[in-house]
Amino acid sequence: MNRDFLKELGLESDAIDKIMAENGKDIEKAKGDAGKAKELEADNASLKNDIAERDRQLEELKKSAGDNKQLKNQIAPVSRNLMRNV
């Protein structure tokens, strides 16, 4: 919105000043809201990365636990044999 448009509508200078002041407030509020939205988007992206990293770590732990069980199953017979031979 600009002053020329309002003048063409036949508004007085005082009314135009008030309209422009209110419009300026709305624009500044919108800029602030846009900044908050960008900040929230950045936070959201960061949290998504954190979740992906956590999921990756959980998968590694699951694999490690599976390997651990296999190793225990392999060690158990060897341990029994060693105990018999002692």
C-alpha positions in Angstrom: 0.0 0.0 0.0 1.3 3.5 -0.8 0.2 7.0 -0.2 -0.6 7.7 -3.8 -3.2 5.0 -3.8 -4.8 6.4 -0.7 -4.8 9.9 -2.2 -6.4 8.7 -5.3 -9.2 7.3 -3.1 -9.8 10.9 -1.9 -8.6 10.4 1.6 -7.2 13.4 3.6 -3.6 13.6 4.6 -4.4 13.0 8.3 -6.3 9.8 7.5 -3.5 8.6 5.2 -1.0 9.1 7.9 -3.0 7.0 10.4 -3.6 4.3 7.8 0.1 4.1 6.9 1.0 4.0 10.6 -1.3 1.1 11.2 -0.1 -0.6 8.0 3.5 -0.2 9.2 2.7 -1.9 12.5 1.1 -4.8 10.7 4.2 -5.1 8.4 6.6 -5.1 11.4 4.5 -7.7 13.2 4.5 -9.9 10.1 8.3 -9.6 9.8 8.6 -10.7 13.4 6.3 -13.6 12.8 8.3 -14.6 9.7 11.5 -14.5 11.8 9.9 -16.8 14.4 8.8 -19.1 11.7 12.3 -19.4 10.3 13.7 -20.0 13.8 11.1 -22.8 14.4 11.9 -24.3 11.0 15.6 -24.4 12.0 14.8 -26.0 15.4 12.6 -28.5 13.6 15.4 -29.5 11.2 17.8 -29.8 14.1 15.4 -32.0 16.0 14.8 -34.2 13.0 18.6 -34.7 12.7 18.8 -35.5 16.4 16.1 -38.2 16.0 17.8 -39.6 12.9 21.1 -39.9 14.9 19.3 -41.5 17.8 17.6 -44.0 15.5 21.0 -44.8 13.9 22.5 -45.3 17.4 19.6 -47.6 18.4 20.1 -49.7 15.3 23.8 -50.0 16.1 22.9 -51.1 19.7 20.5 -53.7 18.4 23.1 -55.1 16.1 25.6 -55.1 18.9 23.2 -56.9 21.2 22.6 -59.5 18.5 26.3 -60.0 18.0 26.7 -60.2 21.8 24.2 -63.1 22.0 26.0 -64.9 19.2 29.3 -64.5 21.0 27.8 -65.8 24.2 26.4 -68.8 22.4 29.9 -69.5 20.9 31.7 -69.0 24.2 29.4 -71.1 26.4 30.4 -74.5 24.8 34.1 -73.6 24.9 33.8 -72.6 28.5 32.0 -75.9 29.4 34.8 -77.8 27.6 37.4 -75.9 29.5 35.7 -76.6 32.8 35.5 -80.3 32.0 39.2 -80.4 31.1 40.3 -78.8 34.4 
